[in-house]
Amino acid sequence: MYRLFLALRYLLTRPINILGMLGVTLGVWALIVVVSIFSGFIAVVTEHIRSAGADLSLLARDGADSPFERERPAQPLDEHKLRELLEADPDVAGTAPRLVHFGLVHRRGHRPPPPPLLGRSALQGGDVPFLFVLGIDPAREATATGFRSWLQVRDPALAVADPDDPLRRIDDLPTMLLGEERMRAEGLKPGDKVVLTTGRVAAGNVAATAIEPLHVEFAVAGAYRTRHGGFDGNNLLVDLVTLGKLLRPDQAHPVQELSIRLHPGADLTAARNRIAELARQAAGTRPGETGPVVRTWRERNQSLLQSVEHQRALMKIVLIVIMVVAAFLMYATLSMMVAEKTGDIGILTAMGGSAFGIMQVFLSCGVAITLAGVLLGTVTGCLSAIYLEEFRQFVLGLTGVDLFPLKVYNLDRVPHELDPVWIAQVAAMAMLIGALVSALPALRAARHDPLVSLRGA
Amino acid sequence: MTTPVLAAEGLHKSYRLGRTEIPVLKGVDLQVLPGEMVALLGMSGAGKSTLLHLLGLLDVPTGGAVRYDGAATTGLSAAARARLRHRHVGFVFQFYHLIPELTALQNVLLGKMMHRSVLQYLGERRQVKQQAIDLLTQVGLAQRLRHRPAELSGGERQRVAIARALMTAPRVILADEPTGNLDSATAEGVIELLFQINQERGIAFVIVTHNEDIAARCHRTVRLRDGRVVN
């Protein structure tokens, strides 16, 4: 009984204990809030990426969507043959052909800006003129992706005139669709004339070593908007046939990519493997040869998703260091308590207290301080994560300082995702660390010679 | 023949300082009978406090034995010594050693909390609390129950310490210079209280003191010199 009673008295009468508790609270709070924001951010980014692509992409060959690999053009896909095969698959709901190229867009009479350094691309791509040029068939694209919904932009002045025929020629010019933010940033509006500067393989150059420049005038048909700012900022959409004729006048149906939508509930991996096998058979690819490949939407965006995951993992490590600092604070608090209470250790021993009992007194204090810190940290952490957006708006209104600029990440509000497993892990880890660092001063108290205390004043 | 409540048989105690062994007690024999008041006199460094600690099982002798009611305590585990100490002995120290976070009443109650589970203690809480109040009343602190040690005078603190020692109804109280930190008037009051408790409750006392007057009032005086009993 005396262990509990004394531990309680020591806890309630020593304000310094609050410091130890606040250290644990801060560590737990940070681990819950920051990781929940990252988890929420990953969930939102995943959703955004998902909104801007098809379930599966059938590529002419591995690396065919890479600007480096494009120097060695893949054999175009036999789209008609593949379409027949795929539409017979029970999981396939729709397919859409794509031609993928790249280029610089600038106003007429303006000199095209230099292409950016390799690897440099803002998340939204709004600051670079270098774009991927996607040749699409609007009607087919709508069956494989959310293309129809992409045309519903926020600013009606930038919307296409006819969503049923979004890439209809204007003033007898081919048209293009640009991301809404890019259009706004560059001051473009539907009907404006721009020039696409790109290159194409010189006619008859089979080895694809000679590239000739190409400048084509386009009219801006309007804007599109997925939820994936990176996609919108880096891609412009043009008519598949128009782009095909510009790049490969000698090929009737040059298709590099086939977007595939699956029926809801279909097994993505199983469908990918089955369709890849179908495509390789259709292309006559032999084992060991490079041929068509199929990638899931997640695989195509693996680097971005992995990068955010990596940042979250890194942040966890950084925050665990905060927990270690909190542990040192706990250790210091308990050590001070033990140092101040050596006199009590002597009299408790004289009254019949055992070394184990004395250790329990101080260990109970440490565990109680940790438990209070964990509970407070967990509650405030969860509440902070849930109400962070309201807090951001409050601070913004009060001071004008935006703690979390949402526009940069194309978000509506500060995201969060509270993972009960992670919260339990954090709480358990904090309790374990708290118990361990409390055990050291408690052991020291237990090993303290009571006679030293009793002899002293 | 009456069995001593406390006995020391050929007690030796030495401490090591590096490679040097320093003997403090060199074969001390002592018997304390039930209800007896024994004064332990001696110069500083004679080994009085060391003997008291050995008698109270706070330390382990290098040689010899301590007996409680005739039973040897040699070879007992630390936990068993703690339990025996709790049941058999009470301590009163020169510097009181009260726990500053607790009130006078709580300091006294602490003795009853030892070696009891929470449920056991809660079951007998009312009686125990009344017992503690009665003891504090007996030592003249009925009005100071809720005061913390910092709010009490030296004499009052020592009275709380005496009440605490009595709380477990020990067979013997070991008092290490109980008046050494008090002015003479207060010291007189405390000594009076110890003698009153001895008479009323029949508890034996071993009182370490430098004061010959106090020693003269005890039933017996034992003098220590250089680690040996000289009378």
Chai-1 contact restraints between the chains, C-beta under 6 A:
chainA,res_idxA,chainB,res_idxB,connection_type,confidence,min_distance_angstrom,max_distance_angstrom,comment,restraint_id
A,M1,B,M113,contact,1.0,0.0,6.0,A-B,restraint_1
A,M1,B,R116,contact,1.0,0.0,6.0,A-B,restraint_2
A,M1,B,V118,contact,1.0,0.0,6.0,A-B,restraint_3
A,M1,B,Y121,contact,1.0,0.0,6.0,A-B,restraint_4
A,Y2,B,L110,contact,1.0,0.0,6.0,A-B,restraint_5
A,Y2,B,M113,contact,1.0,0.0,6.0,A-B,restraint_6
A,Y2,B,M114,contact,1.0,0.0,6.0,A-B,restraint_7
A,F5,B,M113,contact,1.0,0.0,6.0,A-B,restraint_8
A,R9,B,E101,contact,1.0,0.0,6.0,A-B,restraint_9
A,T13,B,E101,contact,1.0,0.0,6.0,A-B,restraint_10
A,D344,B,I99,contact,1.0,0.0,6.0,A-B,restraint_11
A,I347,B,H97,contact,1.0,0.0,6.0,A-B,restraint_12
A,A350,B,F91,contact,1.0,0.0,6.0,A-B,restraint_13
A,M351,B,G111,contact,1.0,0.0,6.0,A-B,restraint_14
A,M351,B,M114,contact,1.0,0.0,6.0,A-B,restraint_15
A,G352,B,A82,contact,1.0,0.0,6.0,A-B,restraint_16
A,G352,B,R85,contact,1.0,0.0,6.0,A-B,restraint_17
A,G352,B,H86,contact,1.0,0.0,6.0,A-B,restraint_18
A,G352,B,M114,contact,1.0,0.0,6.0,A-B,restraint_19
A,S354,B,A79,contact,1.0,0.0,6.0,A-B,restraint_20
A,S354,B,A82,contact,1.0,0.0,6.0,A-B,restraint_21
A,L451,B,H53,contact,1.0,0.0,6.0,A-B,restraint_22
A,A457,B,F95,contact,1.0,0.0,6.0,A-B,restraint_23
